[in-house]
Amino acid sequence: MTDDHALAARLATEAGNLLLDVRGDLAGASAQERKTQGDKQSHEFLLAALTAERPQDAVLSEEGPAEDADPARLSAARVWIVDPLDGTREFSELGRTDWAVHVALWESGELVAGAVALPAQGVTLATPTVPLPPPSPGPARVVVSRTRPPAVALEVKEALNGTLVEMGSAGAKVASVVQGLADVYVHAGGQYEWDSAAPVAVARAAGLHTSRIDGSPLRYNQRDPRLPDLIVCRPEFAEAVLAVTAR
């Protein structure tokens, strides 16, 4: 049996390569058509691959059935949590690189493997170990959505006397902290398990702090897959960030 870490990395990378082909083939189509086909084809690829490679495991995908239509995953010991295309807006805008593919494995209450592919950057970050660059000597860099930065993230930036880094998908944002391009990612206002499972698995493998904004643990494979808020940051910033967000 292929190692779960290696499988997550391979499938995220291969789905990303498929998406690059879709993007190229539909370069002359509408942005909506690129989004629709990207989501659909990546989901179908990942579902077929996981069914073939891990037929006994359950799958929770953004593009799969609603959570109440798939109760089997709630009693499954192993569940793959995937986002076939994280950052559809950025994917649809030709030339942007801040979109991702997420593949994570939850087993008996914990995330045990994960991979975040950044196809347009030619990068896949994957467990079991991920090197973390040394800290930056400058002000704290807080990565936020380029279209809808949450107020709490702006409060964190002010408290840290930091700077803002604008970026697209959640996976790309977490990857930027793992890669040393940012220091703090704070999100509030709505996400689902597939938005953060693989990025959190990778972040933990790099030794980063991960939690809800009140400091409580992130829990996956829940009946309701909404997981609306998130902190991923370098450990040296965790106390200062939580002092703001836990209020």
C-alpha positions in Angstrom: 0.0 0.0 0.0 1.3 3.4 -1.0 2.3 5.6 2.0 -0.6 8.0 2.8 1.7 11.0 2.9 3.1 10.1 -0.5 -0.4 9.4 -1.9 -1.7 12.8 -0.7 1.3 14.6 -2.3 1.0 12.6 -5.6 -2.7 13.1 -6.0 -2.6 16.9 -5.1 0.2 17.3 -7.7 -1.5 15.3 -10.4 -4.8 17.1 -9.9 -2.9 20.4 -10.1 -1.3 19.3 -13.4 -4.8 18.5 -14.7 -6.0 21.9 -13.7 -3.1 23.6 -15.5 -4.2 21.7 -18.6 -7.9 22.7 -18.1 -6.8 26.3 -17.7 -4.7 26.2 -20.9 -7.4 24.5 -22.9 -10.0 27.0 -21.8 -7.8 30.1 -22.0 -10.3 31.6 -24.6 -13.4 30.6 -22.7 -15.2 32.6 -20.0 -13.9 32.8 -16.5 -17.1 31.0 -15.3 -16.4 28.1 -17.7 -12.9 27.7 -16.4 -14.2 27.7 -12.8 -16.9 25.1 -13.6 -14.6 22.7 -15.5 -11.7 23.1 -13.1 -13.9 22.2 -10.1 -15.6 19.3 -11.9 -12.6 17.7 -13.5 -10.3 17.9 -10.5 -13.1 16.5 -8.2 -13.7 13.6 -10.6 -10.0 12.8 -10.8 -9.5 12.8 -7.0 -12.6 10.8 -6.3 -11.7 8.2 -8.9 -8.1 8.0 -7.7 -9.0 7.7 -4.0 -11.7 5.1 -4.8 -9.0 3.0 -6.6 -6.2 3.6 -4.1 -8.2 3.6 -0.8 -11.5 1.8 -1.5 -12.3 1.4 2.2 -11.9 5.0 3.1 -14.6 7.7 2.9 -14.2 11.0 1.1 -15.4 14.5 2.0 -15.0 16.9 -1.0 -16.2 20.4 -1.6 -17.7 19.2 -4.9 -19.2 16.0 -3.4 -22.6 15.3 -1.9 -23.9 17.4 0.9 -22.9 16.3 4.4 -26.3 14.9 5.2 -26.3 12.8 2.1 -23.1 11.0 3.1 -23.6 9.9 6.7 -21.1 7.0 6.3 -18.1 9.3 6.7 -19.2 10.1 10.3 -18.6 6.5 11.4 -15.6 5.9 9.1 -12.2 5.5 10.7 -10.5 7.2 7.8 -11.8 10.1 5.7 -10.0 12.0 2.9 -10.9 15.7 3.1 -10.2 17.3 -0.3 -10.7 20.7 -2.0 -10.3 19.9 -5.7 -9.7 23.6 -6.5 -9.2 26.1 -3.7 -9.3 29.7 -5.1 -11.6 29.3 -8.1 -11.6 33.1 -8.6 -7.8 33.1 -8.9 -7.7 30.0 -11.1 -10.1 31.7 -13.5 -7.9 34.7 -13.8 -5.2 33.7 -16.3 -1.7 34.4 -14.9 -2.6 34.3 -11.2 -0.7 31.7 -9.1 -2.4 32.0 -5.7 -4.7 28.9 -6.0 -4.3 25.4 -4.8 -5.4 21.8 -4.5 -5.9 20.3 -1.0 -5.7 16.6 -0.1 -5.8 15.6 3.6 -6.4 12.4 5.5 -8.3 12.3 8.8 -8.0 9.2 10.9 -9.7 8.5 14.2 -10.0 12.1 15.3 -6.8 13.6 13.9 -5.3 14.9 10.6 -2.6 12.4 9.9 -1.5 13.4 6.4 -1.9 16.2 4.0 -0.6 18.0 0.9 -1.2 21.4 -0.6 -0.3 21.8 -4.3 0.3 25.2 -5.8 0.3 24.1 -9.4 1.0 27.5 -11.1 4.1 27.8 -8.8 5.3 24.3 -9.4 5.2 23.6 -5.7 3.6 20.9 -3.5 4.0 21.1 0.3 3.3 17.8 2.0 3.6 15.9 5.3 5.2 14.2 7.2 7.9 16.9 7.6 8.0 20.4 6.1 11.0 22.7 6.7 10.2 26.1 8.1 12.4 29.0 7.0 14.0 31.2 9.8 12.0 34.2 11.0 12.1 37.4 9.0 13.9 40.3 10.6 11.2 42.8 9.5 7.7 43.6 10.8 5.1 40.8 11.1 3.5 40.0 7.7 -0.2 39.3 8.0 -1.7 37.6 5.0 -5.3 38.4 4.1 -7.8 38.0 1.4 -7.3 40.4 -1.5 -11.0 40.9 -1.8 -12.5 40.6 1.7 -10.0 40.9 4.5 -11.7 40.2 7.9 -11.7 42.9 10.5 -10.0 40.7 13.1 -7.0 40.2 10.7 -6.7 44.0 10.4 -6.8 44.3 14.2 -4.0 41.7 14.4 -1.9 43.6 11.9 -2.3 46.8 14.0 -1.5 45.1 17.3 1.7 43.6 15.8 2.6 46.8 14.0 2.7 44.6 10.9 2.1 44.8 7.2 -0.5 43.2 5.0 0.1 40.7 2.3 -2.9 40.2 0.0 -3.5 36.8 -1.6 -6.2 34.5 -3.0 -7.0 31.0 -1.8 -6.7 29.8 1.8 -4.2 27.1 0.8 -2.0 29.7 -0.8 -2.2 31.9 2.3 -1.2 29.1 4.6 1.5 28.0 2.2 2.9 31.5 2.3 3.4 31.2 6.1 5.0 27.8 5.7 7.3 29.1 2.9 8.3 32.1 5.0 6.6 34.7 2.8 4.2 35.7 5.6 4.1 35.2 9.3 0.4 35.2 10.3 -2.8 34.1 8.7 -6.1 34.9 10.5 -9.4 34.1 9.0 -13.0 34.7 10.2 -16.3 34.9 8.4 -16.8 31.5 6.8 -14.9 28.4 5.7 -15.4 24.7 5.5 -13.3 21.7 6.6 -11.9 21.2 3.0 -10.7 24.8 3.0 -8.3 24.2 5.9 -7.7 20.5 6.5 -4.7 20.0 4.2 -3.2 23.4 4.8 -3.4 22.8 8.6 -1.9 19.3 8.3 1.1 20.9 6.4 1.3 23.8 8.8 1.5 21.5 11.8 4.2 19.4 10.1 6.2 22.7 9.8 5.8 23.4 13.5 3.3 26.3 13.1 0.6 27.2 15.5 -2.9 26.2 14.3 -6.2 26.9 16.1 -9.6 28.5 16.0 -9.5 32.2 16.7 -10.6 31.7 20.3 -7.6 29.3 20.7 -9.7 26.1 20.7 -8.6 23.1 18.6 -9.6 22.7 14.9 -11.8 19.6 14.6 -12.5 17.7 11.4 -15.0 15.2 10.0 -17.8 16.8 12.0 -21.5 16.4 11.1 -21.6 20.1 10.1 -18.4 20.7 8.0 -18.5 24.5 8.5 -15.3 25.6 10.2 -15.6 29.4 9.9 -12.4 30.7 11.5 -8.7 29.9 11.6 -5.3 31.0 12.8 -2.1 29.7 11.3 1.0 31.5 12.4 4.6 31.2 13.4 4.8 30.0 17.0 6.5 33.1 18.2 3.5 35.2 17.2 0.8 32.9 18.6 0.4 34.5 22.1 0.2 38.1 20.6 -2.3 37.0 17.9 -4.5 35.1 20.4 -4.5 38.2 22.7 -6.4 40.0 20.0 -8.5 37.2 18.4 -9.6 35.5 21.6 -11.4 38.6 22.7 
